[in-house]
Amino acid sequence: MRETSLPDPERRPERGLTAEALPGEGRVVKEGPSRERLTALAGNSPLLRIDGLVAGYGKMEVLHGIDLHVGAGQALCLIGPNGAGKSTVLHSIYGFSTIMGGSITVDSRDITRLGSNEKLKAAGIAYVLQHNSVFPDMTLEENLWMGGFLMDSPQKAKAAAEKIFARYPLLKERRRQRAGTLSGGERRILEIARSLVMEPRILLVDEPSIGLEPRYIGMVFEVLEDLKRQGKTIVMVEQNAKKGLQFADIGYVLVSGEIAMAGTGKDLLRDPEVGRLFLGG
């Protein structure tokens, strides 16, 4: 994994919050972090870069000119209130939303208008959906094979699945078990494992801990830590802000479709405003 340099961890996260609004306890964006700051957080060499992204669904604009930079082998976590547009960021990267302006690049290649299959096969971006997406009547083995649906042959998908079984004994032991019999946490691990069949460089992970018991949350984040050690780049939305920021190299706070704050995960964890709004502090 390529090493990336981060700004001084003692530096306060850049912010763009005013005392005007998130009704009841929040704020609205006035002026978010500079593009230079975001590039520095990405080690001055972003693998995935979003610039001035305006996006939404149909004619409804959800994201209002956001920037996002993350380096190879880094993990970035998006936190913020419900409805802020966090999942829309992932949808936009993967091709599930309407892009109205701005650009998305991987290694300086413009992928803004590519379809989701092209982004998986050609750009190396995989998406782990928020909602349960296993095929319950298929075995674990068959579910992994489905992860290689864009490969040239079923044999290649099966060979890739064997590599994943070799790395994750929990799945290998149950390879012929129906996926519908797994616990919620085990299903989540299967979904993450299935996303690896195409050997992506970048993983988009939407709410990995949602609906899981604490012990399974730990298991899921252990898998994600392993992927980070392998050099995968991860962009995550996580409702458990504390857990997400503990895991992430970089944290962004999204408010009303704009980036309100950005810093290292450690920066944001110890920021009193983030603590008050999102960490129960």
C-alpha positions as CSV (number, residue, x, y, z in Angstrom):
1,M,0.0,0.0,0.0
2,R,1.3,3.4,-0.9
3,E,2.0,5.6,2.1
4,T,0.2,8.9,2.1
5,S,1.0,11.9,4.2
6,L,-1.7,13.6,6.3
7,P,-1.8,17.1,7.7
8,D,-0.8,17.7,11.3
9,P,-3.3,15.7,13.3
10,E,-3.4,18.5,15.9
11,R,-4.9,20.8,13.3
12,R,-8.5,21.7,13.8
13,P,-10.8,20.4,11.1
14,E,-11.8,23.0,8.5
15,R,-15.4,23.9,8.8
16,G,-18.3,25.8,7.2
17,L,-20.9,25.8,9.9
18,T,-22.9,28.8,11.1
19,A,-25.3,29.1,14.0
20,E,-28.3,29.3,11.7
21,A,-29.8,25.9,11.3
22,L,-30.0,22.1,11.3
23,P,-33.4,22.5,13.0
24,G,-33.3,21.8,16.7
25,E,-29.6,21.2,17.0
26,G,-27.8,21.8,13.7
27,R,-26.2,24.2,11.4
28,V,-26.1,25.0,7.7
29,V,-23.1,25.3,5.5
30,K,-21.7,28.7,5.0
31,E,-18.3,28.1,3.5
32,G,-16.9,24.6,3.6
33,P,-13.2,23.4,3.6
34,S,-11.0,24.5,0.7
35,R,-10.2,22.2,-2.2
36,E,-6.5,22.6,-1.1
37,R,-7.3,21.2,2.3
38,L,-9.2,18.2,0.8
39,T,-6.3,17.5,-1.5
40,A,-3.9,17.6,1.5
41,L,-6.0,15.2,3.5
42,A,-5.7,12.8,0.5
43,G,-2.0,12.9,0.7
44,N,-1.8,15.4,-2.1
45,S,-2.4,12.6,-4.6
46,P,-6.1,11.7,-4.8
47,L,-7.0,8.4,-6.4
48,L,-10.7,9.3,-6.4
49,R,-11.5,12.9,-7.0
50,I,-14.9,14.7,-7.1
51,D,-14.9,18.3,-8.1
52,G,-18.0,20.6,-8.0
53,L,-20.5,17.8,-8.2
54,V,-24.1,18.8,-8.6
55,A,-26.3,15.7,-8.5
56,G,-29.7,14.3,-7.5
57,Y,-32.6,12.4,-8.9
58,G,-34.6,13.5,-11.9
59,K,-34.9,17.3,-11.5
60,M,-34.3,17.3,-7.8
61,E,-30.9,18.6,-6.8
62,V,-29.5,17.0,-3.7
63,L,-25.8,17.7,-3.9
64,H,-24.8,21.3,-4.5
65,G,-21.3,21.5,-5.9
66,I,-19.4,19.2,-3.5
67,D,-15.7,18.2,-3.7
68,L,-14.3,14.9,-2.3
69,H,-10.7,13.7,-2.5
70,V,-9.4,10.4,-1.2
71,G,-6.0,8.8,-1.8
72,A,-5.1,5.2,-2.6
73,G,-5.4,2.9,0.4
74,Q,-7.2,5.5,2.5
75,A,-10.7,5.3,4.1
76,L,-13.0,8.2,4.0
77,C,-16.2,8.3,6.2
78,L,-19.2,10.6,5.4
79,I,-21.3,11.6,8.4
80,G,-24.1,14.0,8.8
81,P,-27.9,14.3,9.6
82,N,-30.5,12.3,7.8
83,G,-31.3,13.7,4.4
84,A,-27.9,15.4,4.0
85,G,-27.1,13.6,0.8
86,K,-24.5,11.1,2.1
87,S,-25.8,8.1,0.1
88,T,-26.3,10.3,-2.9
89,V,-22.6,10.8,-2.9
90,L,-22.1,7.1,-3.3
91,H,-24.9,6.8,-5.8
92,S,-23.3,9.5,-7.9
93,I,-19.8,7.9,-7.9
94,Y,-21.3,4.6,-9.0
95,G,-23.8,6.0,-11.6
96,F,-27.1,5.6,-9.7
97,S,-28.0,9.3,-9.7
98,T,-28.5,12.2,-12.1
99,I,-25.3,14.2,-12.6
100,M,-26.1,17.8,-13.3
101,G,-22.6,19.3,-13.1
102,G,-19.0,18.7,-11.9
103,S,-16.7,15.8,-12.5
104,I,-15.6,12.4,-11.0
105,T,-12.2,11.1,-11.8
106,V,-10.1,8.0,-10.9
107,D,-6.4,8.3,-11.5
108,S,-7.2,11.5,-13.5
109,R,-9.5,9.5,-15.8
110,D,-13.0,11.1,-16.1
111,I,-15.6,8.5,-15.2
112,T,-18.5,11.0,-14.6
113,R,-20.8,9.6,-17.3
114,L,-19.8,5.9,-17.2
115,G,-22.5,3.4,-16.3
116,S,-22.3,1.3,-13.2
117,N,-21.1,-1.8,-15.0
118,E,-18.3,0.2,-16.7
119,K,-17.3,1.7,-13.3
120,L,-17.0,-1.8,-11.8
121,K,-15.2,-3.4,-14.7
122,A,-13.1,-0.6,-16.2
123,A,-12.6,1.8,-13.2
124,G,-12.4,-0.8,-10.4
125,I,-15.2,0.7,-8.3
126,A,-17.5,-1.7,-6.3
127,Y,-20.6,-0.8,-4.3
128,V,-21.8,-2.5,-1.1
129,L,-25.4,-1.5,-0.8
130,Q,-27.1,-0.3,2.4
131,H,-30.0,-2.8,2.2
132,N,-29.8,-6.6,2.3
133,S,-28.7,-7.7,-1.2
134,V,-27.8,-11.3,-0.8
135,F,-29.6,-13.9,-2.8
136,P,-31.2,-15.9,0.0
137,D,-32.0,-19.1,-1.9
138,M,-28.5,-19.4,-3.2
139,T,-25.6,-20.8,-1.3
140,L,-22.7,-18.6,-0.1
141,E,-20.7,-20.0,-3.0
142,E,-23.3,-19.1,-5.6
143,N,-23.6,-15.6,-4.1
144,L,-19.9,-15.1,-4.6
145,W,-20.1,-16.4,-8.2
146,M,-22.7,-13.7,-8.8
147,G,-20.1,-11.1,-7.9
148,G,-18.2,-12.0,-11.0
149,F,-21.1,-11.6,-13.4
150,L,-19.1,-9.2,-15.6
151,M,-16.1,-11.6,-15.9
152,D,-15.4,-13.3,-19.2
153,S,-16.4,-16.8,-18.0
154,P,-18.0,-18.5,-15.0
155,Q,-14.6,-20.3,-14.4
156,K,-12.9,-17.0,-13.7
157,A,-15.7,-16.0,-11.3
158,K,-15.3,-19.4,-9.5
159,A,-11.5,-19.0,-9.3
160,A,-11.9,-15.5,-7.8
161,A,-14.4,-16.9,-5.3
162,E,-11.9,-19.5,-4.1
163,K,-9.4,-16.7,-3.3
164,I,-12.0,-15.0,-1.1
165,F,-12.8,-18.3,0.6
166,A,-9.1,-18.8,1.3
167,R,-9.0,-15.4,3.0
168,Y,-12.2,-15.6,5.0
169,P,-12.6,-19.1,6.7
170,L,-16.0,-18.1,8.2
171,L,-17.4,-18.0,4.7
172,K,-15.5,-21.1,3.5
173,E,-16.9,-23.2,6.3
174,R,-20.4,-22.4,5.1
175,R,-19.9,-22.3,1.4
176,R,-22.8,-24.6,0.6
177,Q,-25.2,-23.1,3.1
178,R,-28.1,-21.0,1.9
179,A,-27.4,-17.4,2.4
180,G,-30.9,-16.8,3.7
181,T,-30.0,-18.8,6.9
182,L,-27.2,-16.4,7.8
183,S,-27.4,-13.8,10.6
184,G,-27.5,-10.1,9.6
185,G,-23.8,-9.6,10.4
186,E,-22.8,-12.7,8.4
187,R,-24.9,-11.5,5.4
188,R,-23.1,-8.2,5.6
189,I,-19.7,-9.9,5.5
190,L,-20.9,-12.0,2.5
191,E,-22.0,-8.8,0.7
192,I,-18.6,-7.2,1.2
193,A,-16.9,-10.4,0.1
194,R,-19.0,-10.6,-3.0
195,S,-18.0,-7.1,-3.9
196,L,-14.3,-8.2,-4.0
197,V,-14.7,-10.9,-6.7
198,M,-14.0,-8.3,-9.4
199,E,-10.9,-7.2,-7.5
200,P,-11.9,-3.5,-7.2
201,R,-9.5,-0.8,-6.2
202,I,-12.3,1.3,-4.6
203,L,-15.1,0.2,-2.4
204,L,-18.2,2.3,-1.7
205,V,-19.8,1.0,1.5
206,D,-23.2,2.3,2.5
207,E,-24.1,2.0,6.3
208,P,-22.1,-1.2,7.1
209,S,-23.3,-1.3,10.7
210,I,-27.0,-0.6,10.2
211,G,-29.3,-3.0,12.0
212,L,-26.5,-5.1,13.4
213,E,-25.8,-6.3,16.9
214,P,-22.6,-4.9,18.5
215,R,-20.6,-8.1,18.1
216,Y,-21.4,-8.2,14.4
217,I,-20.5,-4.6,14.0
218,G,-17.1,-5.5,15.3
219,M,-16.8,-8.4,12.8
220,V,-17.8,-6.2,9.9
221,F,-15.2,-3.5,10.8
222,E,-12.5,-6.1,11.2
223,V,-13.1,-7.2,7.6
224,L,-13.0,-3.5,6.5
225,E,-9.7,-3.0,8.4
226,D,-8.3,-6.1,6.6
227,L,-9.3,-4.5,3.2
228,K,-7.6,-1.3,4.1
229,R,-4.5,-3.3,5.0
230,Q,-4.7,-4.8,1.5
231,G,-4.6,-1.3,0.0
232,K,-8.2,-0.9,-0.9
233,T,-9.6,2.7,-1.0
234,I,-12.9,2.9,0.9
235,V,-15.6,5.6,0.8
236,M,-18.1,4.9,3.5
237,V,-21.4,6.3,4.8
238,E,-21.9,5.4,8.4
239,Q,-24.8,6.3,10.8
240,N,-22.6,5.2,13.8
241,A,-20.4,8.3,13.5
242,K,-18.0,7.4,16.3
243,K,-17.3,3.9,14.8
244,G,-17.0,5.3,11.3
245,L,-14.5,8.1,12.3
246,Q,-12.5,5.7,14.4
247,F,-12.0,3.6,11.3
248,A,-11.5,6.3,8.8
249,D,-8.3,8.2,7.8
250,I,-10.5,11.1,6.6
251,G,-13.9,12.4,7.8
252,Y,-16.3,14.7,6.1
253,V,-19.4,16.2,7.6
254,L,-22.2,16.6,5.0
255,V,-25.0,19.1,5.7
256,S,-27.8,20.0,3.3
257,G,-25.9,18.6,0.3
258,E,-22.7,20.5,1.0
259,I,-19.4,19.6,2.8
260,A,-19.5,21.5,6.1
261,M,-16.4,20.2,7.7
262,A,-13.4,18.0,6.8
263,G,-10.4,16.6,8.8
264,T,-8.7,13.4,9.8
265,G,-11.0,10.9,11.6
266,K,-9.1,11.7,14.8
267,D,-9.6,15.4,14.3
268,L,-13.4,15.1,14.0
269,L,-13.7,12.7,16.9
270,R,-12.3,15.2,19.3
271,D,-14.0,18.2,17.8
272,P,-16.6,19.4,20.4
273,E,-19.1,20.5,17.7
274,V,-19.0,17.2,16.0
275,G,-19.3,15.5,19.4
276,R,-22.4,17.6,20.3
277,L,-24.2,17.0,17.0
278,F,-23.2,13.5,16.0
279,L,-21.4,11.6,18.8
280,G,-23.8,12.2,21.7
281,G,-21.4,14.4,23.4
